[in-house]
Amino acid sequence: MPADKKTKNEAFKKMAALCSRSEQCSPDIRKKLIAFGLNEDEAEDVLENLKGEKFIDDERFAKAYVAEKFRINKWGRIKIRYYLKAKGLDEQTIEAGLGNLDKEKYKAALLKTMKEKARKLKKKNKFEKMGQIIRFAQSRGFEPELIHRHMDDIVS
C-alpha cells in the first residue's frame, strides 16, 4: 500500500504544480490523473484534495475561460458555452462564468465584429452582404437575435 500512497502523492504534487501555473477544471484534471495511472477512486481523492487546497475551482476556471475567450478570441456566449460544456462543466458553473460578461462590452464586441466583416466584403447586394455578416457573427458564437437587432446599424 505505501507504493499506492506515493503514487497519489506524486499525482497530487504534479497536478498542484500544473494548477499553480494555469487555471484548470476538474474534468480535465480527472482525465490527467487517470492517464497518470490512478484508478477512479484514487483520482477522485486527489481531486478532492486539490479542491480543498484551492488549486482547483471550477467556477474560477469558468470565469477565467470566459474572460479570455471573449477578450482575446472575441467569442460570443454560444461558442463559449459550447466549449465549457464540452469540458464537462455543469450548467450552474457555466452560467456563473458567463454572468461576468459586461453587457456593454459584449454589444461593442459584436458591433465591431460585424463592422469589420462588412468592411471586408466585396460589393454585393444588401441581402447577400447581410447574410454573410450574420453567418460570420453566428460562427463567432453571438446570439442570432442580438445580431439581427443590430444589423441595421451595420448595413445601410
Secondary structure, DSSP 4 states (H G I P E B T S, - for coil): -HHHHHHHHHHHHHHHHHHHHS---HHHHHHHHHHHT--HHHHHHHHHHHHHTTS--HHHHHHHHHHHHHHTT---HHHHHHHHHHHT--HHHHHHHHTTS-HHHHHHHHHHHHHHHHHHSPS--HHHHHHHHHHHHHHTT--HHHHHHTHHHH--
